[in-house]
Amino acid sequence: MRLIDTAIDIHASAARVWSILTDFSAYSAWNPFIIAAEGEARPGARLRITIAPPGRRPMTFRPVVLVAAPEQELRWLGRLFLPGLFDGEHAFRLEQQTEACRLYHSERFSGVLLPLFGEGLLEATRRGFDAMNAALQTRAEAAWSDPTKSARSFGKVDGDQGGD
């Protein structure tokens, strides 16, 4: 198993961040990583997602929404062909802070084909997460008029966690 785990503080409400995350039709206007998204943010719904990791060709897949808890969590599971070959569980978790909303953006990869995808794709995906987080921050904070507010962003790719 491999984990990409990022987080960013966004000076906006969890409601505002949630509304941007679930407005899939607008992704192409602001999102440099998930360049197209279609579907509904509801458990059991099948989405159509196109990602463009930096330096890589775009990929389209059809994950199923696992969790859609307004202003709290959006999570989906994508698979390559059959379960257990190459699975990716993508998650956005929102946590309202005093002056900001912290977005935790992660993906857990597993499956027998995981070693074949290499570090390059995982690192490009992490860079894509960082770019998306920054673009989401810019979009959500656009309504804020105080330019002195700053946000803190951090992220990492965890090594092999054992298992798969």
Helices and strands as residue ranges (DSSP letters): E 2-10, H 14-21, G 24-26, H 27-30, E 34-38, E 48-51, E 59-61, E 64-69, E 73-79, E 87-96, E 101-110, H 114-141, E 153-158
